[in-house]
Amino acid sequence: MTWQLISSPDFDRLADAARDWYAEVAPEQVAFFESDLEQAAKAILDDPFLHRVRRGNWRAVKVGKFPYLMWYQVLAARNSVFVLGIYHQHRNPDIIAKRTHTD
């Protein structure tokens, strides 16, 4: 099955913010970060059910060696994967709790 990746409006903003931070403090890491980000997206599309459910019906995959998780939902009826964003693993967990909250 071929999966389509749909990203939230926040995804680009969050990825750009992380990329900008690396560009400022460790410019030699930017290309590695971008590559790991692409590999995380590819891993999701290769098998979206591979990664465990972490919160509600949200799953997360680690972004390579970097301290980020890419959070996503599988929308099987649409053959799509919705990527919420990337979030630093050592920051306030309430941020991701609020973003992944489902009633």
Protein Blocks (a to p, Z undefined) as FASTA:
>chain_A
ZZdddddfklmmmmmmmmmmmmmmmmmlmmmmmmmmmmmmmmmmmommlpccfbhjaccd
dehjbccdcdddddfknopacdfbdcdfkbcfklmmmmmpcZZ
